[in-house]
Amino acid sequence: MTPGDAPGLPVLISLPGSYRLTSNLLVRDADVTAENRTAILIDSVDVTLDLNGFSILGKTVCDSGGICNPTGTGVGIDGRGAEGVEVHNGTVEGMGNAGILLGSRATLRRLRAAGNGGSGLEAGAALCCTRARSMYNVHNFGARPVAREERERCESKKKVGRSAAVRAAGVCGSGDR
């Protein structure tokens, strides 16, 4: 996606700016160890990633009891080291570890994370989310702000088995719905 990005996975975003998927990203077809593949690695501040209604699809399958197979180290969107990342409008499903991991000042909008071997949606301090939901992932949290004072910004409601759903409205400002 950015200069210096080699073909294959992960797709590297190393410059600030806006990016958009133009089709589904099929990690499950990457190779035999797809559960250990990260789909998109964000290594820059101030990135906006529009999934454009498409999905990032891994090969992990989770049942309603929270048992997932195969699990691994793969993450759908890994921006743990980046600040000011916004991801919106799509689905991350079937990753070996987590659906979406972001750093501080993250924004999650209109997202669905399901059937991932680890957390669904996770971000650092100053998390802002609207209409983001996480379900049928291994861990009992969806959006999990790291800073204690930010925990109320996204409310997690426990669902079936070891899954979680996240619903939050209005925390990003009145024009963000």
Order of alpha helices (4+ residues) and beta strands (2+ residues): beta-beta-beta-beta-beta-beta-beta-beta-beta-beta-beta-beta-beta-beta-beta-beta-beta
